[in-house]
Amino acid sequence: MQPLAEIQPRETFREALLAPGEGKEKIVVVPLQGLISYSQEGLLGNNMVQDLKRAFEQAGNDSDVKAVVLLVDSPGGEMTAGDAIYHSLAQLREKKPVVVYMTSLGASAAYYISCGASWIMSNESTFTGSIGVIISTLNYENLFDKIGLKSVIFKSGAFKDMLSGSRPLTEEESAYVQGMVMQAYDRFVGLVASARHLDEKKLRDGVADGRVLSGLDAREAGLVDQLGYEEDAFEKARELGEAPGAKVVAYRAEFGLARLFRLMGNAKMPKIEVGLGQAASMRLEPGRLYLLPAIYAP
């Protein structure tokens, strides 16, 4: 007998009509919401990264889809997860136009991803930018002293416990971690400079210092192409897709048979979802590289 994982059908997103149009041509809206992380459970795939990649693949292979709108409302998240989504979005852009519209938030990793689009839009009051990298840990050495606990560690190398909260970092450890952060930062800034056709040095000396910008300031700085509302993003997608009469549909995930098989295989209780994104907790995990505004760091 075949395992459930081998016989389950491949699920696809269903379409929900947002705005009527003429004929078969359509603009697809894909939401990107909440903390960007491999640990966020997926609706069709194992995690949110797989969900978004599957949505981009479905839109890219549908000849009736003339353009895609990525609807972003996210403070950012893990760098590696953001980079994987960016790469997939850039591949989709090679097939058809992609418009990013940032609603309340489109910062850090969410902005990183947005750089893979053909056109970036936001509201004047959107919080975006936050071009920077952060890694954190907690130091509980004094707390241990107060309650009479002591951490005992056996390690194979000098750097093996460099983010342990039981002691301060050494100068060498601090320099090493800072080097990793700057390596990731260099990639982030280089990607923004290339995608937005901006001078990298001016970017580093200017808004790429981790600050959050309003949509209005981001437009002035060249991080955003256009200010407007969601409906304007739909119109821009119709324009870029050369489909003025296209209807607008959103991808939704249903609780189908394939997902039931997957949940049974994982021995988890099913949860019915109605969207492609999930609200995420802001509990950051020590030792991971994050592209997030400082207000979300512990």
N, C-alpha and C positions, 0 to 999 in steps of 0.2 A: 504494500500500500504506500502511495506517495505521501510525503509530508504535506501538511497544509500549505507551507510556504511555497511549494512547487506547483500546486494546483490552483492557487487563488488567482482569479482574474485581475488584470491590471486596471485599477480605477482611473477614471478621468474626472475632471471638474465639470459640473453642470453649469449652464449659463442662466443668469437671472437678468431680465431686461431692465435697464436703467433709463434708456431714452430711445424712443422709436426711430425708425429710419426707413429707407426704401431698399427693397431687394435683399440680397444675401450678405452684402458687405457689412462688416462690423468692426467696431473698436472694442477691444477687451480691456477691462479694468482688473488689475491684480493688486490686492492690498498687501502692504508690508507694515505690520503693526507690532509694537511692543519691543522688548529687549531682544536683540539679535544674538542667537546662541544655538549651538548644536544641542543643548540640553532642553530646549523648548520642544515639547511633543508635537509631532506632525499630525495632520488630519488624514493625508493619504500616504505619505512617506513616514519614515521613522522620526523625522524632526522637521522643523520649519525650513531648514535649508533645502532638504529634499523636496518639500512641498513647492517652494518657489521655483526650483529648477524644473520640476515636473510641469508647473503652470507655464513657464517660459517655453518649454519644449512643446506643449500642447498648442500654445498660441502660434509658435513658429511653424508648426507643421500644418496648420489650418489655412488653406488658401483663401478662405473668406475673411480671415482676419487681416485687416489692412494696416493696423497700428495697435500699439499696446500703451496703456496708461498705467504706470506703477504708482499707486496711491500710497504715499509714505506718511506714517505717523509713528516715529520711533526716535528714542534718544540715542540710539547706537547700540553697541554691544561688543562681542568678541571680534577681534581682528580677523582671525582665520575664517570664521563663519561669514563675516562681511566680505572678505576677499573672494570666497567661493561663490557667493551670490553675485558679486560684481562681475566675476568672470563669466558666469552664465548669462547675465544680462547683456554684457558686451557681445556675446555670441548671438543672442537674439537680435540685437541691433544690426548685425550684419545681414539679417534676413528681412527685417521690416522696422520702421521707425518706432522708437520708444520715447514716450514723454513721461517724465517724473513730475508728479505734483505733490509737494510737501504741504501737509495741513498744519497742525499745531507744532509738530516737531519733525525735524529732519537733520539731526546733528550727528557728528562723529562718524561711526560706522554706517549710519543711514546716509550721510552725505557722501561717504566713500563709495557706497553702492550707486548712488545717484549719478556719479561721474561716468557710469557706464551707459547712460542714456543719450539719446539724440538731442534732447531739449529738457531743460530743468526750469520748472515753475514753482512759485510759492505765493503765499499770501504776504502782504506787507508785514503782518504781525507774527509770521512763522518764526520759530527759533531754529536756526540752522548754523552751519559752520562747525565750530568746536574741532578744528583740525589739530589733533594731538593724540598722544598715546599715554595710557596710564596703567601701571601695575601696582598692586597693593598687597600688604600683609598686615597682620595685627601683632603688636608686641604686648604680651601678657606677663612678662617677667616679674614686674612689681606685684601683680595680683597673685602670682604663685607664691611669692615671698610672704605675702600677708596671710595666706591660708595654709602655708606649710607644705606646699607641693614643689617638687623639683623634677624637671624634665631630664631623662637619661637617654642619650642618643648614641648609637653605634653607627658609624658611617664609613664608607669606603674611600671617600675623597674629601678634600678640604671644602668643596662647594656643595656637597650633597645636601646639606641642611641650611642653605643660605637664606631661605625665607622662613625659617623656623621663628615662631613668635616667642620662644622661650629665652631668646638672647638678642642683643643688638647685632646688626650687620657689621662686619668688618669693613675697613676701607676698600679692600680688594673686592669684596662681595658687592658693595654699593656701586663701585665703578663698573663691575661686570653687568649688573642688572641695568644700570643707566645706559650702558652700551647697547644692550638688547632693545631698550625702549627707543633709543635714538635711531637704531637700524630700522625699526618699524615706522618711526616718524618720517625718516627719509623716504621710505616707500610711499607713505601717505601723501606727503607734500609733492613728490615727483609725479604721482598719479594725478593729483589735482591740477598741477601746473600744466601737464600735458593735455589733459581733457579740456581744461578751460582756456588754454592758450594764454597762460599768464607767465610772467617772469618769475622763475623759481626763487631767486634771491629776494625780490620785492615781496613775494608771498611769505617767505620765512621771516622777513623783517617786519611784516605787517600783520595781517589777520590770521596767519597760520601759527598763532601762539596759544591755541587752546580756547580762545574766547568764543562765546556764543554770540551770533549776530541776529538781528531782526532780518526779515525778508527784504526790507527796504535797504538796509545796509549791505546785505549780501548781494543785491542787484548792483549797487554802486561799486562793490569790490570785484564784480565779475564772476561771482560764484553762482549766480542765478541768471537765467536768460530773460525771464519775464515774470512780472507780478500779475496776479489775477485770482480767479476763483476756479473751483473744480470744473464748472461748465466751460471755462476758457481752455482748460487743459484738454477737454474732449474736442473742442473745436480745433485746437492746434494739432491734435492727433489726426483728425479728419483731413486737415490741410496737408500734413506731412505724408499721410497715407494716400493722398489724392483720391479721397472717397468722401465727398461733401454730403452725401446722403446716407452714410453708414449709420446703423443703429449702434447703441452703446450697451454692452453686456458686461456683467461682472461674473467672475468665476466663484463658485460656491462648492463646498464639499458636503456630500450627503453621507448619512450613516448607511452604507450599502453592504452587500454580502462580502465583498473583498475585505473591507475594513473589519467586519465581524470576524472573519477568518484570522486576520492579523492580530486582533485583540485576543482571540482565543489562544493563538500560538504564543502570545506574550503573557498569558495568564493575568490579564488586567481587566478591571471592570470598565465597560464601555462608557464613553461620554459623548453625547450628541453635540456636534458643533455646527454652526451655521456660517462661519466665515473661514477665510484662508489663513488669517493671522490669529494670534492669541495674545491676550494681555499677559505680561510677564512680571514676575517679582523683580525687585531691584537688588536682591541679595547676590553680591558679586563673590566669586570664588577666588581665594588667594592664589597667586602664582600665574593667573591667566592675563594675557595682554588684552586690554580693552580699549576701544575707541569710544569714549564716553565723556560728557561734560563732568567736571569735578564734583558737581552737586550730587552725582549718583555714586560716587566713591565713598567707602566707609571712612 
